[in-house]
Amino acid sequence: MIRALWRWLTNAGRETPPAPAAPPAEPASTAPAPDATDTPALPGLPFLIRPFEPHDGPALTAVFQAAVHTTATDHYDADQRAAWAAGADAPGFQAALADGLTMVAEWDGRPAAFAQLVERRVTFVYVHPDAARLGIATLLYHHLEDEARIQGLDELVTEASLVARDFFAFLGFEVDGEESVQRQGVSLPRTRMRKRLA
């Protein structure tokens, strides 16, 4: 019932849109979010925003890995990207997608992006490179923030990659500190950020 309501709400008033000129590549997993130039989606673009479903796991893994390997090239070297992307192969990665609230953006009938909120933490915002800079990350994030406000949360936190830092700053997050996380013995710098909702 809830999924049907989401489909109705996200498609209300829209005619069936034409197929996109360049659909996402084969599904392939948190790739960095687009930067602040990610503008809101235009009416009529064929995006369906819906809650995560268990069968989405393999496709979101592919989105994550494609985003890391492509979108992060200007900020992380090949070893860092390989270590980061390998996280999607960990046994618990797909199961973790069911935690909290995970929203999925479909483009041309396939998952092209996803974002996740677990308690007050934005854990994932990843967009397939073929669907980048179309406003999908912003749409997904606003679904998470709306849910946080409904839950009565007074702030959101995240650990933003170097790629995602400007995106979160654009959304009103402030820097709370710099840190590095180890992945397969490789250090990945990132920024702790928070946003007050009250």
SETIVO-763993 format. One record per atom (N, C-alpha, C, O): x, y, z. Coordinates in steps of 0.05 Angstrom, whole numbers, plus 5000, padded with zeros to 4 digits. Example, Ala and Ser with C-alpha at 12.3 -4.5 7.8 and 13.67 -1.06 7.14 Angstrom:
BEGIN
526448865156
524649105156
526449345156
528549345169
525749555142
527349795143
525850015157
526850235161
END
This chain:
BEGIN
501649765000
500050005000
501750255000
501250444985
503850255018
505550495019
507150524993
507350754983
508150304982
509550334956
507750434934
508550594918
505250334934
503350434914
502850724917
502650874897
502650814942
502251104947
504651264938
504251484926
507051164943
509451304934
509451334904
510051554893
508751114890
508751124861
506651334851
507251484832
504351334864
502351524856
503251814861
502951984844
504351864885
505252134892
507452234874
507352474866
509352064867
511552164851
510852184822
512352304806
508652064813
507852084785
505352254781
504352274758
504252364803
501752504800
501952744781
503852894783
500152754763
500052984744
502052954721
502253144705
503452734719
505352704697
504252514676
502952314682
504752584652
504152404630
506552214628
508652264639
506251994614
508451804611
510651954595
510252034572
513051984608
515152134594
516551974573
516351724573
517752104554
519251964533
521751834546
522651914567
522751634532
525151504542
527551694541
527651864523
529351684561
531651864561
533451814537
533551594527
534852024529
536751994507
539051814513
540051664496
539951814538
542251654546
541551504572
542251604594
540251274571
539551134596
542051044611
544151014599
541750994637
544050904652
545150644641
543750484629
547750604646
548950354638
547850124654
546250164672
548649884647
547649644662
548049694691
550049804700
546049614708
546249654736
548949554747
549649324740
550149674761
552549574773
552749644802
554749584815
555950064863
554950164887
556250394899
555350484920
557550804979
556051044971
557951194953
559951304961
557051184923
558751344906
558351634914
556251704925
560251804909
560052074918
557652214905
556952164882
556352374921
554152524910
555152744892
557452824894
553452824873
554253044855
554853304871
553853324894
556253484860
556953724874
554553924873
552453854864
555054164882
552854364884
551754444858
549754594857
552954364835
551754434810
549454254802
548154284782
548954054819
546753864816
544154024820
543454094842
542754084798
540454254799
537854094802
537853854794
535754204812
533254054815
532253944788
532654064767
531053704789
530153574765
527953734752
526253854766
527853744726
525853884712
523353724709
523453474707
520953844710
518453694707
518553534681
519453624660
517553284683
517453114659
519752924656
519652744640
522052974671
524152784669
523252524680
521752514700
524052304668
522852044675
524151914699
525251694697
523952044722
524951934747
522651844764
520651984766
522951604775
520951504794
522451484821
524351324823
521551624841
522851614868
521051424885
518651474887
522251224896
520751024911
522450914934
524950934933
521150784954
522750654975
524250404964
523450284944
526350344977
527950104971
526349854973
524549824990
526849664954
525549404955
527849194955
529949244944
527448964968
529648774972
531048694946
533448634946
529548684924
530848594898
532648814887
534048764867
532749054898
534449274888
537349234895
539049364883
538049054913
540849024923
542949014901
544749174901
542748824882
544848804862
545149064844
547349144838
542849174837
542949414820
544149654835
545649814823
543549684861
544649904877
547649864882
549150054884
548449614884
551349554886
552749654861
554949774863
551549604838
552749694813
552849994811
554850104802
550750134820
550650424820
552850534838
554350714830
553150414861
555250504880
558050484867
559550674868
558650244856
561250204845
561850374821
564050484818
559850404804
560250584780
560750864789
562451004777
559250964809
559551234818
562351274830
563651484825
563251084846
565851114859
568051124838
569751304838
567950934819
570150914799
570151144780
572251214769
567851264774
567751484755
567651764767
569251934760
565851804785
565352074796
567652164814
568152404817
569051974827
571152044846
573952074835
575852104850
574252064809
576852064797
578452314802
580952304803
577152544805
578652794810
579452824839
580953014845
578452654857
578952694886
580352464899
581652494920
580252224887
581451994899
583051834878
582151824855
585351734885
586951584865
585751304860
583851224873
587051164842
585950894834
585850704857
583850554860
587850704874
587850514897
585650584917
584350414928
585250844922
583150934940
580350854929
578650764944
579950904903
577350834891
576850534891
574650444896
578950374886
578650084887
577849994915
576149824918
579250104935
578650024963
575850104971
574349954984
575050344963
572350454969
570250274955
568350194968
570550234929
568550074914
568349794924
566149674922
570549684935
570449404944
568549374968
567749144974
567949594981
566049575004
563349454996
561949345012
562649494970
560049384961
560049084958
557948964956
562448964958
562648674957
562648544984
562548304986
562648705005
562648595033
559948455037
557948535027
560048245054
557648075058
555148235067
552948165060
555548445084
553248575095
552348825079
550448955087
553648885057
552949135042
550049135033
548649325039
549148935019
546448935008
544348925030
542249045028
544948775052
543148765074
542849035088
540749105097
545049185089
545049455101
543249645086
542349845098
542749595061
541049775045
538149775056
536649965050
537449565071
534649555082
534449705108
532249725119
536649805119
536649945145
535350225141
535450335119
534050325162
532950595161
531150635137
529550465131
531450865124
529950935100
531850955077
533651135077
531550785057
533050805032
531150875010
529250725005
531751094996
530151174973
531651124947
534051164946
530251024927
531450954902
530251124880
527851174879
531951214861
530951354837
531251164814
533451074808
529051114800
529050954776
529151144752
527751344752
530651064732
530751214707
530451004685
532050814683
528551034668
528050844647
527650564658
528550364646
526350544681
525650284693
527850154709
527449934718
530150284712
532350164726
533350354748
533350594744
534250244771
535450414791
537850574781
539750454769
537850834784
539951004775
541351154798
543451274795
540051144822
541151294845
539751194870
537551084869
541051244893
539751184919
540951354941
543151454938
539351384962
540251534986
539051405010
536851285009
540551415032
539551275056
539851455081
541851605084
537851435099
537851565125
537551345146
535551195145
539451325164
539251135187
539351305212
541451425218
537151315226
536851485249
537251775240
535651875225
539351905249
539852185240
542152215221
543052435215
543151985211
545551985194
544851925165
543551725159
545652105147
545452055118
547851885111
550151975111
547351635105
549551445101
550351415072
552651375066
548451425054
548951395025
547551615009
545251675015
548951724990
547751874968
549451814943
551651934940
548551634926
550051554903
548451574877
546051494877
549651674856
548351704831
550051574809
552451624808
548851414792
550351294770
551351514752
549951714747
553851494743
555051714727
553351794703
553352034696
551851614691
550251684667
547851854675
546651984658
547151864701
544852024710
545752254727
544052384740
548352314728
549352534745
548552804734
548052834710
548453004752
547853284746
545053324734
544653514718
543253154741
540453184732
538653254755
536153274752
539753284779
538153354803
537153124819
535653164838
537952884811
536952644825
537852634854
536252574872
540352694859
541452694887
539852894904
539252824927
539353124894
537853324909
535053224915
534053254938
533653104896
531052994900
531052784922
529452794940
532952604920
533152384940
533652494968
532452414987
535552684969
536152804995
533752935008
533252895032
532153074993
529853215004
527753015015
526353075034
527552785003
525852575014
526852495041
525252455060
529452465044
530652385070
530152605091
529452545114
530652855083
530253075103
527353095111
526753145134
525553065092
522653075099
522052855119
520552905139
523052615115
522552405134
523752465162
522552405182
526152585162
527452655187
525752865203
525452845227
524553055188
522853245201
520253115212
519353185233
519152935197
516752785206
517352635231
515752615249
519852525233
520652375257
521352555280
521752465303
521352815276
522053005297
524953045303
525753135324
526652955284
529552985288
530253285286
529153435271
532253365303
533053645302
535653695287
536453925283
536953485277
539353515261
539853265245
538853045251
541453305224
542453075208
545453095207
546653315208
546752865206
549652855204
550452675180
548852505172
552852715171
553952535150
556952545150
558152725162
558152355137
561052355132
561352375102
560952185088
561952615093
561952675064
564652615052
566752695063
564652485029
567152455014
568052735004
566552925006
570452744993
571452994982
569653074958
569453314953
568452884945
566652944922
564053064933
562953254921
563052944954
560353024964
560353264982
558253374988
562653354991
562753575011
561253825001
559653935016
561753914976
560454154966
557454114963
555854294967
556653864955
553853804953
552353844980
550353974981
553553735001
552253755027
552354045037
550554145050
554554185032
554654475039
552454635025
551254805038
552054575000
549854704985
547154654998
545354824997
546854415010
544254345023
544054455052
542054415065
546054595061
545954725087
547554585109
547254655133
549054385102
550754245122
553254415128
554254555111
554154395153
556554535161
558754335169
558054115179
561154415165
563454235172
563654205202
563454395217
564053945210
564353885238
567053765244
567653695267
568653725223
571353615227
572253455204
570653365187
574853415202
576053255181
576952995192
577752975216
576852785177
577752525186
578552345162
578052415139
579752115168
580351915148
579151655157
579151595181
578251495138
577351225144
579051025129
579851085107
579550795141
581250595128
579450395114
577550285125
580050345089
578750135073
580949965060
582450055043
581049715068
583049525057
585849635060
587449605042
586449765082
589049875087
589650135073
591950225074
587650245060
588050495045
586450715060
584250675068
587750945063
586451175077
584751345057
585651415036
582251395066
580451555050
579651805066
578151775086
580552045058
579752285073
576752345069
575652295047
575452455089
572652535087
572152745108
573852805125
569752865107
569053085124
566553025140
564552945128
566653045166
564253025183
562653285180
563753505182
560053255175
558353495171
555653455186
554853235191
554453685192
551853665205
550053895196
551054105187
547453855199
545554055191
543354065212
542053865219
542854305223
540654345243
538054365227
537854505207
536054225237
533454225224
531454405238
529454485226
532054475263
530154645278
530754935274
529355105286
END
